[in-house]
Amino acid sequence: MTFPDPTTIFTRSWSLYDLLTEYNYMYHREIYAGIEDLLRLRDDQGQYHLLDLGCGNARYLAPCLRRLPPATYEGVDLSEAALAEAREYLAELPSQVTLTLGDLLKAVESTGKTWDVLFTGFAIHHLMPDDKKRFFRAAGRCLSDKGWLILVDVLREENQDRENYLDGYLKFMRETWTKVPQDQLEEACAHVRDHDYPESLSTLREMASETGLNSIRLISRFAQHHTLLFSRSALAKG
Ligand SMILES: C[S@@+](CC[C@H](N)C(=O)[O-])C[C@H]1O[C@@H](n2cnc3c(N)ncnc32)[C@H](O)[C@@H]1O
């Protein structure tokens, strides 16, 4: 089964992704605990501005932000179903919350604001290489001097091609995502096969450094799931 575009699975069956995260098959619990620790390091608590690109339902970021609220939170996603849930998950935030239905690349390229934290979770691997470059260029433009780009995503190993990556990830899914009903597991596998284009760490580093984001830190890694922090300088404290 193939899907017409990379986000169809999220617009059509958001609940499948939510089920995967419920079972923690992509390490959301550990990853977002690390993100909370990271955000705690910023010295602009309560005042920072955060743009969440491909926010989904913000289910795992919302609790971190409740404890470390930004002044403003804007979430962008193509899935109306996810945004409807995001509204609920973010309801208790004291921040000014805006949720926008739209394309994340267009959003980051057209924003007129300066952001202290750009966050993106498991969304950038859907972009083709040229669009990933556009993403980093736009991020470099709209981040504040001490701004952070926090990128959570699947990565390929150095020198691993996409086919080899896919073989490994599909094997990982079939062996570990055992509580997902068979037909839904196959749907998820088809989505990954058709639409996942992860890069290696060194490729992302190159794309980012071309835009002035010269510092890159690996915050965490759980199997293929990485959290990276990009900033202009190694003194990344906000
Ligand atoms: C795997 S989910 C991740 C959700 C959440 N950020 C997380 O970490 O769990 C990917 C989300 O990115 C959204 N997405 C993918 N490509 C997008 C695009 N080009 N523009 C806006 N949203 C996009 C999908 O609709 C989906 O909600």
The ligand as an SDF file (V2000), in Angstrom:
LIG
                    3D

 27 29  0  0  0  0  0  0  0  0999 V2000
    5.7320   11.5600   13.6670 C   0  0  0  0  0  0  0  0  0  0  0  0
    4.7110   12.9260   14.0040 S   0  0  0  0  0  0  0  0  0  0  0  0
    5.5760   13.7490   15.3130 C   0  0  0  0  0  0  0  0  0  0  0  0
    4.6970   14.5140   16.2560 C   0  0  0  0  0  0  0  0  0  0  0  0
    5.4510   15.1440   17.4320 C   0  0  0  0  0  0  0  0  0  0  0  0
    6.2790   16.2360   16.9790 N   0  0  0  0  0  0  0  0  0  0  0  0
    6.2900   14.1160   18.1690 C   0  0  0  0  0  0  0  0  0  0  0  0
    7.4790   14.3540   18.3880 O   0  0  0  0  0  0  0  0  0  0  0  0
    5.7290   13.1050   18.5720 O   0  0  0  0  0  0  0  0  0  0  0  0
    5.1100   13.9480   12.6380 C   0  0  0  0  0  0  0  0  0  0  0  0
    4.1900   15.1450   12.5350 C   0  0  0  0  0  0  0  0  0  0  0  0
    4.7300   16.0400   11.5720 O   0  0  0  0  0  0  0  0  0  0  0  0
    3.6780   16.4830   10.7450 C   0  0  0  0  0  0  0  0  0  0  0  0
    4.2860   16.8690    9.4700 N   0  0  0  0  0  0  0  0  0  0  0  0
    5.0570   16.1180    8.6460 C   0  0  0  0  0  0  0  0  0  0  0  0
    5.4480   16.8300    7.5790 N   0  0  0  0  0  0  0  0  0  0  0  0
    4.9160   18.0740    7.7500 C   0  0  0  0  0  0  0  0  0  0  0  0
    4.9640   19.2670    6.9960 C   0  0  0  0  0  0  0  0  0  0  0  0
    5.6320   19.3380    5.8380 N   0  0  0  0  0  0  0  0  0  0  0  0
    4.3540   20.3510    7.4850 N   0  0  0  0  0  0  0  0  0  0  0  0
    3.6700   20.3050    8.6700 C   0  0  0  0  0  0  0  0  0  0  0  0
    3.5650   19.1920    9.4130 N   0  0  0  0  0  0  0  0  0  0  0  0
    4.1900   18.0930    8.9660 C   0  0  0  0  0  0  0  0  0  0  0  0
    2.7040   15.3240   10.6590 C   0  0  0  0  0  0  0  0  0  0  0  0
    1.3990   15.7440   10.3290 O   0  0  0  0  0  0  0  0  0  0  0  0
    2.7930   14.7810   12.0740 C   0  0  0  0  0  0  0  0  0  0  0  0
    1.8590   15.3710   12.9340 O   0  0  0  0  0  0  0  0  0  0  0  0
  1  2  1  0
  2  3  1  0
  2 10  1  0
  3  4  1  0
  4  5  1  0
  5  6  1  0
  5  7  1  0
  7  8  2  0
  7  9  1  0
 10 11  1  0
 11 12  1  0
 11 26  1  0
 12 13  1  0
 13 14  1  0
 13 24  1  0
 14 15  1  0
 14 23  1  0
 15 16  2  0
 16 17  1  0
 17 18  1  0
 17 23  2  0
 18 19  1  0
 18 20  2  0
 20 21  1  0
 21 22  2  0
 22 23  1  0
 24 25  1  0
 24 26  1  0
 26 27  1  0
M  CHG  2   2   1   9  -1
M  END
$$$$
